[in-house]
């Protein structure tokens, strides 16, 4: 994902987890330090991260934009 590409809630994306491709949906753009998906996320407006939910397992994760690929 390049910096000029914007992700929004409901966008379908994929990412790599433990060497496997995982598909899911963007649930939230995180733009400040917060707790999400069981960990502290050190995000900011200039360095946002995204909370995503796996289609297969329903588990939530947080990733930087560079780790996500729009499907």
PDB file of N, CA, C and O in Angstrom, chain B, residues numbered from 101:
ATOM      1  N   UNK B 101       0.853  -1.166   0.000  1.00  0.00           N
ATOM      2  CA  UNK B 101       0.000   0.000   0.000  1.00  0.00           C
ATOM      3  C   UNK B 101       0.905   1.237   0.000  1.00  0.00           C
ATOM      4  O   UNK B 101       1.807   1.351   0.830  1.00  0.00           O
ATOM      5  N   UNK B 102       0.665   2.134  -0.907  1.00  0.00           N
ATOM      6  CA  UNK B 102       1.474   3.339  -0.957  1.00  0.00           C
ATOM      7  C   UNK B 102       0.837   4.409  -0.086  1.00  0.00           C
ATOM      8  O   UNK B 102      -0.363   4.353   0.183  1.00  0.00           O
ATOM      9  N   UNK B 103       1.630   5.391   0.361  1.00  0.00           N
ATOM     10  CA  UNK B 103       1.096   6.419   1.257  1.00  0.00           C
ATOM     11  C   UNK B 103      -0.083   7.202   0.685  1.00  0.00           C
ATOM     12  O   UNK B 103      -0.903   7.718   1.443  1.00  0.00           O
ATOM     13  N   UNK B 104      -0.180   7.297  -0.650  1.00  0.00           N
ATOM     14  CA  UNK B 104      -1.270   8.081  -1.219  1.00  0.00           C
ATOM     15  C   UNK B 104      -2.559   7.270  -1.356  1.00  0.00           C
ATOM     16  O   UNK B 104      -3.607   7.835  -1.669  1.00  0.00           O
ATOM     17  N   UNK B 105      -2.497   5.966  -1.130  1.00  0.00           N
ATOM     18  CA  UNK B 105      -3.701   5.149  -1.157  1.00  0.00           C
ATOM     19  C   UNK B 105      -4.361   5.198   0.214  1.00  0.00           C
ATOM     20  O   UNK B 105      -3.708   4.992   1.237  1.00  0.00           O
ATOM     21  N   UNK B 106      -5.634   5.468   0.225  1.00  0.00           N
ATOM     22  CA  UNK B 106      -6.357   5.579   1.484  1.00  0.00           C
ATOM     23  C   UNK B 106      -7.224   4.342   1.689  1.00  0.00           C
ATOM     24  O   UNK B 106      -7.887   3.874   0.764  1.00  0.00           O
ATOM     25  N   UNK B 107      -7.209   3.830   2.893  1.00  0.00           N
ATOM     26  CA  UNK B 107      -8.084   2.728   3.261  1.00  0.00           C
ATOM     27  C   UNK B 107      -9.201   3.270   4.136  1.00  0.00           C
ATOM     28  O   UNK B 107      -9.002   4.214   4.901  1.00  0.00           O
ATOM     29  N   UNK B 108     -10.355   2.677   4.021  1.00  0.00           N
ATOM     30  CA  UNK B 108     -11.475   3.107   4.842  1.00  0.00           C
ATOM     31  C   UNK B 108     -12.207   1.915   5.421  1.00  0.00           C
ATOM     32  O   UNK B 108     -12.012   0.777   4.994  1.00  0.00           O
ATOM     33  N   UNK B 109     -13.048   2.190   6.394  1.00  0.00           N
ATOM     34  CA  UNK B 109     -13.842   1.150   7.035  1.00  0.00           C
ATOM     35  C   UNK B 109     -14.630   0.386   5.979  1.00  0.00           C
ATOM     36  O   UNK B 109     -15.277   0.979   5.116  1.00  0.00           O
ATOM     37  N   UNK B 110     -14.565  -0.938   6.063  1.00  0.00           N
ATOM     38  CA  UNK B 110     -15.292  -1.782   5.123  1.00  0.00           C
ATOM     39  C   UNK B 110     -14.480  -2.227   3.926  1.00  0.00           C
ATOM     40  O   UNK B 110     -14.911  -3.116   3.191  1.00  0.00           O
ATOM     41  N   UNK B 111     -13.301  -1.627   3.705  1.00  0.00           N
ATOM     42  CA  UNK B 111     -12.456  -2.052   2.584  1.00  0.00           C
ATOM     43  C   UNK B 111     -11.955  -3.475   2.822  1.00  0.00           C
ATOM     44  O   UNK B 111     -11.576  -3.830   3.938  1.00  0.00           O
ATOM     45  N   UNK B 112     -11.956  -4.286   1.759  1.00  0.00           N
ATOM     46  CA  UNK B 112     -11.468  -5.654   1.857  1.00  0.00           C
ATOM     47  C   UNK B 112      -9.969  -5.642   1.537  1.00  0.00           C
ATOM     48  O   UNK B 112      -9.545  -5.102   0.515  1.00  0.00           O
ATOM     49  N   UNK B 113      -9.177  -6.248   2.431  1.00  0.00           N
ATOM     50  CA  UNK B 113      -7.727  -6.238   2.301  1.00  0.00           C
ATOM     51  C   UNK B 113      -7.162  -7.628   2.600  1.00  0.00           C
ATOM     52  O   UNK B 113      -7.872  -8.510   3.083  1.00  0.00           O
ATOM     53  N   UNK B 114      -5.879  -7.806   2.306  1.00  0.00           N
ATOM     54  CA  UNK B 114      -5.180  -9.027   2.681  1.00  0.00           C
ATOM     55  C   UNK B 114      -3.844  -8.635   3.274  1.00  0.00           C
ATOM     56  O   UNK B 114      -3.344  -7.534   3.046  1.00  0.00           O
ATOM     57  N   UNK B 115      -3.262  -9.570   4.055  1.00  0.00           N
ATOM     58  CA  UNK B 115      -1.967  -9.349   4.668  1.00  0.00           C
ATOM     59  C   UNK B 115      -1.329 -10.699   4.930  1.00  0.00           C
ATOM     60  O   UNK B 115      -1.997 -11.730   4.856  1.00  0.00           O
ATOM     61  N   UNK B 116      -0.058 -10.700   5.232  1.00  0.00           N
ATOM     62  CA  UNK B 116       0.664 -11.926   5.512  1.00  0.00           C
ATOM     63  C   UNK B 116       0.748 -12.125   7.022  1.00  0.00           C
ATOM     64  O   UNK B 116       1.119 -11.213   7.761  1.00  0.00           O
ATOM     65  N   UNK B 117       0.399 -13.322   7.466  1.00  0.00           N
ATOM     66  CA  UNK B 117       0.483 -13.660   8.880  1.00  0.00           C
ATOM     67  C   UNK B 117       1.094 -15.054   8.997  1.00  0.00           C
ATOM     68  O   UNK B 117       0.512 -16.042   8.551  1.00  0.00           O
ATOM     69  N   UNK B 118       2.260 -15.114   9.597  1.00  0.00           N
ATOM     70  CA  UNK B 118       2.964 -16.385   9.773  1.00  0.00           C
ATOM     71  C   UNK B 118       3.135 -17.107   8.441  1.00  0.00           C
ATOM     72  O   UNK B 118       2.960 -18.323   8.357  1.00  0.00           O
ATOM     73  N   UNK B 119       3.477 -16.354   7.407  1.00  0.00           N
ATOM     74  CA  UNK B 119       3.746 -16.923   6.093  1.00  0.00           C
ATOM     75  C   UNK B 119       2.517 -17.285   5.282  1.00  0.00           C
ATOM     76  O   UNK B 119       2.644 -17.849   4.196  1.00  0.00           O
ATOM     77  N   UNK B 120       1.336 -16.975   5.783  1.00  0.00           N
ATOM     78  CA  UNK B 120       0.116 -17.279   5.053  1.00  0.00           C
ATOM     79  C   UNK B 120      -0.648 -15.998   4.731  1.00  0.00           C
ATOM     80  O   UNK B 120      -0.608 -15.026   5.486  1.00  0.00           O
ATOM     81  N   UNK B 121      -1.342 -16.018   3.600  1.00  0.00           N
ATOM     82  CA  UNK B 121      -2.165 -14.871   3.221  1.00  0.00           C
ATOM     83  C   UNK B 121      -3.476 -14.916   4.001  1.00  0.00           C
ATOM     84  O   UNK B 121      -4.169 -15.933   4.020  1.00  0.00           O
ATOM     85  N   UNK B 122      -3.798 -13.809   4.633  1.00  0.00           N
ATOM     86  CA  UNK B 122      -5.033 -13.678   5.392  1.00  0.00           C
ATOM     87  C   UNK B 122      -5.858 -12.567   4.745  1.00  0.00           C
ATOM     88  O   UNK B 122      -5.319 -11.529   4.361  1.00  0.00           O
ATOM     89  N   UNK B 123      -7.152 -12.788   4.629  1.00  0.00           N
ATOM     90  CA  UNK B 123      -8.040 -11.783   4.065  1.00  0.00           C
ATOM     91  C   UNK B 123      -9.005 -11.310   5.136  1.00  0.00           C
ATOM     92  O   UNK B 123      -9.408 -12.069   6.017  1.00  0.00           O
ATOM     93  N   UNK B 124      -9.364 -10.038   5.039  1.00  0.00           N
ATOM     94  CA  UNK B 124     -10.281  -9.490   6.020  1.00  0.00           C
ATOM     95  C   UNK B 124     -10.772  -8.116   5.626  1.00  0.00           C
ATOM     96  O   UNK B 124     -10.631  -7.680   4.483  1.00  0.00           O
ATOM     97  N   UNK B 125     -11.352  -7.446   6.605  1.00  0.00           N
ATOM     98  CA  UNK B 125     -11.994  -6.155   6.380  1.00  0.00           C
ATOM     99  C   UNK B 125     -11.442  -5.116   7.342  1.00  0.00           C
ATOM    100  O   UNK B 125     -11.218  -5.397   8.519  1.00  0.00           O
ATOM    101  N   UNK B 126     -11.226  -3.908   6.822  1.00  0.00           N
ATOM    102  CA  UNK B 126     -10.790  -2.800   7.668  1.00  0.00           C
ATOM    103  C   UNK B 126     -11.953  -2.407   8.577  1.00  0.00           C
ATOM    104  O   UNK B 126     -13.067  -2.165   8.113  1.00  0.00           O
ATOM    105  N   UNK B 127     -11.674  -2.348   9.882  1.00  0.00           N
ATOM    106  CA  UNK B 127     -12.698  -1.949  10.839  1.00  0.00           C
ATOM    107  C   UNK B 127     -12.523  -0.516  11.315  1.00  0.00           C
ATOM    108  O   UNK B 127     -13.498   0.170  11.624  1.00  0.00           O
ATOM    109  N   UNK B 128     -11.254  -0.063  11.371  1.00  0.00           N
ATOM    110  CA  UNK B 128     -11.011   1.265  11.943  1.00  0.00           C
ATOM    111  C   UNK B 128      -9.625   1.763  11.554  1.00  0.00           C
ATOM    112  O   UNK B 128      -8.668   0.990  11.494  1.00  0.00           O
ATOM    113  N   UNK B 129      -9.532   3.062  11.292  1.00  0.00           N
ATOM    114  CA  UNK B 129      -8.242   3.723  11.115  1.00  0.00           C
ATOM    115  C   UNK B 129      -7.860   4.286  12.477  1.00  0.00           C
ATOM    116  O   UNK B 129      -8.640   5.006  13.100  1.00  0.00           O
ATOM    117  N   UNK B 130      -6.672   3.959  12.930  1.00  0.00           N
ATOM    118  CA  UNK B 130      -6.213   4.410  14.244  1.00  0.00           C
ATOM    119  C   UNK B 130      -5.192   5.523  14.041  1.00  0.00           C
ATOM    120  O   UNK B 130      -4.200   5.344  13.335  1.00  0.00           O
ATOM    121  N   UNK B 131      -5.442   6.679  14.668  1.00  0.00           N
ATOM    122  CA  UNK B 131      -4.576   7.844  14.460  1.00  0.00           C
ATOM    123  C   UNK B 131      -4.013   8.400  15.763  1.00  0.00           C
ATOM    124  O   UNK B 131      -3.478   9.508  15.788  1.00  0.00           O
ATOM    125  N   UNK B 132      -4.131   7.628  16.850  1.00  0.00           N
ATOM    126  CA  UNK B 132      -3.520   8.048  18.106  1.00  0.00           C
ATOM    127  C   UNK B 132      -3.164   6.808  18.921  1.00  0.00           C
ATOM    128  O   UNK B 132      -3.672   5.716  18.666  1.00  0.00           O
ATOM    129  N   UNK B 133      -2.297   6.989  19.891  1.00  0.00           N
ATOM    130  CA  UNK B 133      -1.876   5.874  20.737  1.00  0.00           C
ATOM    131  C   UNK B 133      -3.098   5.325  21.477  1.00  0.00           C
ATOM    132  O   UNK B 133      -3.828   6.063  22.138  1.00  0.00           O
ATOM    133  N   UNK B 134      -3.300   4.018  21.349  1.00  0.00           N
ATOM    134  CA  UNK B 134      -4.485   3.404  21.942  1.00  0.00           C
ATOM    135  C   UNK B 134      -4.262   1.912  22.141  1.00  0.00           C
ATOM    136  O   UNK B 134      -3.254   1.359  21.701  1.00  0.00           O
ATOM    137  N   UNK B 135      -5.208   1.271  22.805  1.00  0.00           N
ATOM    138  CA  UNK B 135      -5.201  -0.177  22.955  1.00  0.00           C
ATOM    139  C   UNK B 135      -6.125  -0.751  21.891  1.00  0.00           C
ATOM    140  O   UNK B 135      -7.270  -0.318  21.761  1.00  0.00           O
ATOM    141  N   UNK B 136      -5.633  -1.724  21.130  1.00  0.00           N
ATOM    142  CA  UNK B 136      -6.456  -2.384  20.120  1.00  0.00           C
ATOM    143  C   UNK B 136      -5.895  -3.772  19.843  1.00  0.00           C
ATOM    144  O   UNK B 136      -4.680  -3.968  19.843  1.00  0.00           O
ATOM    145  N   UNK B 137      -6.766  -4.715  19.611  1.00  0.00           N
ATOM    146  CA  UNK B 137      -6.385  -6.093  19.288  1.00  0.00           C
ATOM    147  C   UNK B 137      -5.422  -6.669  20.328  1.00  0.00           C
ATOM    148  O   UNK B 137      -4.526  -7.445  19.998  1.00  0.00           O
ATOM    149  N   UNK B 138      -5.622  -6.277  21.587  1.00  0.00           N
ATOM    150  CA  UNK B 138      -4.835  -6.843  22.668  1.00  0.00           C
ATOM    151  C   UNK B 138      -3.451  -6.277  22.854  1.00  0.00           C
ATOM    152  O   UNK B 138      -2.630  -6.868  23.556  1.00  0.00           O
ATOM    153  N   UNK B 139      -3.171  -5.136  22.237  1.00  0.00           N
ATOM    154  CA  UNK B 139      -1.848  -4.529  22.414  1.00  0.00           C
ATOM    155  C   UNK B 139      -1.939  -3.012  22.316  1.00  0.00           C
ATOM    156  O   UNK B 139      -2.946  -2.459  21.875  1.00  0.00           O
ATOM    157  N   UNK B 140      -0.857  -2.350  22.739  1.00  0.00           N
ATOM    158  CA  UNK B 140      -0.782  -0.900  22.606  1.00  0.00           C
ATOM    159  C   UNK B 140      -0.339  -0.567  21.188  1.00  0.00           C
ATOM    160  O   UNK B 140       0.671  -1.078  20.704  1.00  0.00           O
ATOM    161  N   UNK B 141      -1.096   0.284  20.536  1.00  0.00           N
ATOM    162  CA  UNK B 141      -0.797   0.702  19.171  1.00  0.00           C
ATOM    163  C   UNK B 141      -0.281   2.131  19.225  1.00  0.00           C
ATOM    164  O   UNK B 141      -0.989   3.035  19.669  1.00  0.00           O
ATOM    165  N   UNK B 142       0.942   2.335  18.777  1.00  0.00           N
ATOM    166  CA  UNK B 142       1.567   3.654  18.800  1.00  0.00           C
ATOM    167  C   UNK B 142       1.384   4.317  17.436  1.00  0.00           C
ATOM    168  O   UNK B 142       2.327   4.417  16.652  1.00  0.00           O
ATOM    169  N   UNK B 143       0.165   4.764  17.167  1.00  0.00           N
ATOM    170  CA  UNK B 143      -0.171   5.381  15.881  1.00  0.00           C
ATOM    171  C   UNK B 143      -0.334   6.888  16.049  1.00  0.00           C
ATOM    172  O   UNK B 143      -0.469   7.394  17.163  1.00  0.00           O
ATOM    173  N   UNK B 144      -0.320   7.594  14.923  1.00  0.00           N
ATOM    174  CA  UNK B 144      -0.539   9.039  14.928  1.00  0.00           C
ATOM    175  C   UNK B 144      -1.203   9.419  13.602  1.00  0.00           C
ATOM    176  O   UNK B 144      -1.351   8.578  12.716  1.00  0.00           O
ATOM    177  N   UNK B 145      -1.598  10.678  13.471  1.00  0.00           N
ATOM    178  CA  UNK B 145      -2.199  11.136  12.211  1.00  0.00           C
ATOM    179  C   UNK B 145      -1.210  10.995  11.058  1.00  0.00           C
ATOM    180  O   UNK B 145      -1.602  10.680   9.934  1.00  0.00           O
ATOM    181  N   UNK B 146       0.074  11.228  11.337  1.00  0.00           N
ATOM    182  CA  UNK B 146       1.096  11.112  10.294  1.00  0.00           C
ATOM    183  C   UNK B 146       1.534   9.675  10.064  1.00  0.00           C
ATOM    184  O   UNK B 146       2.126   9.368   9.029  1.00  0.00           O
ATOM    185  N   UNK B 147       1.253   8.790  11.014  1.00  0.00           N
ATOM    186  CA  UNK B 147       1.663   7.387  10.919  1.00  0.00           C
ATOM    187  C   UNK B 147       0.507   6.495  11.409  1.00  0.00           C
ATOM    188  O   UNK B 147       0.608   5.857  12.457  1.00  0.00           O
ATOM    189  N   UNK B 148      -0.587   6.459  10.636  1.00  0.00           N
ATOM    190  CA  UNK B 148      -1.766   5.708  11.079  1.00  0.00           C
ATOM    191  C   UNK B 148      -1.569   4.198  10.967  1.00  0.00           C
ATOM    192  O   UNK B 148      -0.691   3.719  10.249  1.00  0.00           O
ATOM    193  N   UNK B 149      -2.391   3.480  11.681  1.00  0.00           N
ATOM    194  CA  UNK B 149      -2.446   2.037  11.561  1.00  0.00           C
ATOM    195  C   UNK B 149      -3.918   1.655  11.412  1.00  0.00           C
ATOM    196  O   UNK B 149      -4.809   2.464  11.670  1.00  0.00           O
ATOM    197  N   UNK B 150      -4.159   0.418  10.996  1.00  0.00           N
ATOM    198  CA  UNK B 150      -5.528  -0.011  10.726  1.00  0.00           C
ATOM    199  C   UNK B 150      -5.880  -1.275  11.489  1.00  0.00           C
ATOM    200  O   UNK B 150      -5.123  -2.246  11.493  1.00  0.00           O
ATOM    201  N   UNK B 151      -7.039  -1.250  12.134  1.00  0.00           N
ATOM    202  CA  UNK B 151      -7.556  -2.455  12.784  1.00  0.00           C
ATOM    203  C   UNK B 151      -8.325  -3.225  11.726  1.00  0.00           C
ATOM    204  O   UNK B 151      -9.216  -2.683  11.072  1.00  0.00           O
ATOM    205  N   UNK B 152      -7.976  -4.486  11.565  1.00  0.00           N
ATOM    206  CA  UNK B 152      -8.606  -5.340  10.568  1.00  0.00           C
ATOM    207  C   UNK B 152      -9.168  -6.582  11.245  1.00  0.00           C
ATOM    208  O   UNK B 152      -8.703  -6.989  12.310  1.00  0.00           O
ATOM    209  N   UNK B 153     -10.176  -7.180  10.614  1.00  0.00           N
ATOM    210  CA  UNK B 153     -10.792  -8.383  11.156  1.00  0.00           C
ATOM    211  C   UNK B 153     -10.721  -9.481  10.100  1.00  0.00           C
ATOM    212  O   UNK B 153     -11.157  -9.293   8.964  1.00  0.00           O
ATOM    213  N   UNK B 154     -10.172 -10.621  10.483  1.00  0.00           N
ATOM    214  CA  UNK B 154     -10.019 -11.748   9.571  1.00  0.00           C
ATOM    215  C   UNK B 154     -11.369 -12.308   9.158  1.00  0.00           C
ATOM    216  O   UNK B 154     -12.247 -12.516   9.995  1.00  0.00           O
ATOM    217  N   UNK B 155     -11.530 -12.553   7.855  1.00  0.00           N
ATOM    218  CA  UNK B 155     -12.761 -13.166   7.352  1.00  0.00           C
ATOM    219  C   UNK B 155     -12.908 -14.593   7.884  1.00  0.00           C
ATOM    220  O   UNK B 155     -14.009 -15.041   8.205  1.00  0.00           O
ATOM    221  N   UNK B 156     -11.784 -15.290   7.970  1.00  0.00           N
ATOM    222  CA  UNK B 156     -11.819 -16.716   8.309  1.00  0.00           C
ATOM    223  C   UNK B 156     -12.014 -16.971   9.810  1.00  0.00           C
ATOM    224  O   UNK B 156     -12.819 -17.817  10.199  1.00  0.00           O
ATOM    225  N   UNK B 157     -11.276 -16.241  10.644  1.00  0.00           N
ATOM    226  CA  UNK B 157     -11.293 -16.536  12.079  1.00  0.00           C
ATOM    227  C   UNK B 157     -12.071 -15.524  12.908  1.00  0.00           C
ATOM    228  O   UNK B 157     -12.459 -15.818  14.039  1.00  0.00           O
ATOM    229  N   UNK B 158     -12.302 -14.331  12.355  1.00  0.00           N
ATOM    230  CA  UNK B 158     -12.970 -13.287  13.114  1.00  0.00           C
ATOM    231  C   UNK B 158     -12.046 -12.569  14.084  1.00  0.00           C
ATOM    232  O   UNK B 158     -12.482 -11.676  14.810  1.00  0.00           O
ATOM    233  N   UNK B 159     -10.780 -12.948  14.102  1.00  0.00           N
ATOM    234  CA  UNK B 159      -9.815 -12.305  15.005  1.00  0.00           C
ATOM    235  C   UNK B 159      -9.439 -10.930  14.478  1.00  0.00           C
ATOM    236  O   UNK B 159      -9.435 -10.680  13.273  1.00  0.00           O
ATOM    237  N   UNK B 160      -9.125 -10.047  15.419  1.00  0.00           N
ATOM    238  CA  UNK B 160      -8.716  -8.688  15.050  1.00  0.00           C
ATOM    239  C   UNK B 160      -7.201  -8.566  15.127  1.00  0.00           C
ATOM    240  O   UNK B 160      -6.545  -9.223  15.935  1.00  0.00           O
ATOM    241  N   UNK B 161      -6.667  -7.714  14.271  1.00  0.00           N
ATOM    242  CA  UNK B 161      -5.234  -7.423  14.251  1.00  0.00           C
ATOM    243  C   UNK B 161      -5.074  -5.963  13.879  1.00  0.00           C
ATOM    244  O   UNK B 161      -6.005  -5.336  13.375  1.00  0.00           O
ATOM    245  N   UNK B 162      -3.894  -5.426  14.126  1.00  0.00           N
ATOM    246  CA  UNK B 162      -3.585  -4.048  13.752  1.00  0.00           C
ATOM    247  C   UNK B 162      -2.331  -4.065  12.887  1.00  0.00           C
ATOM    248  O   UNK B 162      -1.328  -4.690  13.232  1.00  0.00           O
ATOM    249  N   UNK B 163      -2.408  -3.362  11.746  1.00  0.00           N
ATOM    250  CA  UNK B 163      -1.283  -3.335  10.818  1.00  0.00           C
ATOM    251  C   UNK B 163      -1.038  -1.923  10.307  1.00  0.00           C
ATOM    252  O   UNK B 163      -1.945  -1.093  10.250  1.00  0.00           O
ATOM    253  N   UNK B 164       0.216  -1.674   9.938  1.00  0.00           N
ATOM    254  CA  UNK B 164       0.563  -0.436   9.258  1.00  0.00           C
ATOM    255  C   UNK B 164       0.082  -0.560   7.808  1.00  0.00           C
ATOM    256  O   UNK B 164      -0.063  -1.673   7.303  1.00  0.00           O
ATOM    257  N   UNK B 165      -0.164   0.559   7.141  1.00  0.00           N
ATOM    258  CA  UNK B 165      -0.677   0.519   5.770  1.00  0.00           C
ATOM    259  C   UNK B 165       0.192  -0.289   4.816  1.00  0.00           C
ATOM    260  O   UNK B 165      -0.335  -0.934   3.910  1.00  0.00           O
ATOM    261  N   UNK B 166       1.507  -0.271   4.996  1.00  0.00           N
ATOM    262  CA  UNK B 166       2.409  -0.994   4.098  1.00  0.00           C
ATOM    263  C   UNK B 166       2.249  -2.488   4.147  1.00  0.00           C
ATOM    264  O   UNK B 166       2.687  -3.178   3.226  1.00  0.00           O
ATOM    265  N   UNK B 167       1.635  -3.019   5.189  1.00  0.00           N
ATOM    266  CA  UNK B 167       1.440  -4.461   5.317  1.00  0.00           C
ATOM    267  C   UNK B 167       0.129  -4.922   4.700  1.00  0.00           C
ATOM    268  O   UNK B 167      -0.106  -6.122   4.562  1.00  0.00           O
ATOM    269  N   UNK B 168      -0.729  -3.971   4.327  1.00  0.00           N
ATOM    270  CA  UNK B 168      -2.044  -4.321   3.804  1.00  0.00           C
ATOM    271  C   UNK B 168      -2.101  -4.145   2.295  1.00  0.00           C
ATOM    272  O   UNK B 168      -1.496  -3.230   1.736  1.00  0.00           O
ATOM    273  N   UNK B 169      -2.830  -5.029   1.655  1.00  0.00           N
ATOM    274  CA  UNK B 169      -3.010  -4.984   0.208  1.00  0.00           C
ATOM    275  C   UNK B 169      -4.503  -4.991  -0.096  1.00  0.00           C
ATOM    276  O   UNK B 169      -5.231  -5.895   0.314  1.00  0.00           O
ATOM    277  N   UNK B 170      -4.940  -3.980  -0.813  1.00  0.00           N
ATOM    278  CA  UNK B 170      -6.374  -3.895  -1.150  1.00  0.00           C
ATOM    279  C   UNK B 170      -6.711  -5.010  -2.143  1.00  0.00           C
ATOM    280  O   UNK B 170      -6.006  -5.214  -3.131  1.00  0.00           O
ATOM    281  N   UNK B 171      -7.783  -5.713  -1.864  1.00  0.00           N
ATOM    282  CA  UNK B 171      -8.226  -6.810  -2.748  1.00  0.00           C
ATOM    283  C   UNK B 171      -9.246  -6.331  -3.752  1.00  0.00           C
ATOM    284  O   UNK B 171      -9.723  -7.118  -4.569  1.00  0.00           O
TER     285      UNK B 171
END
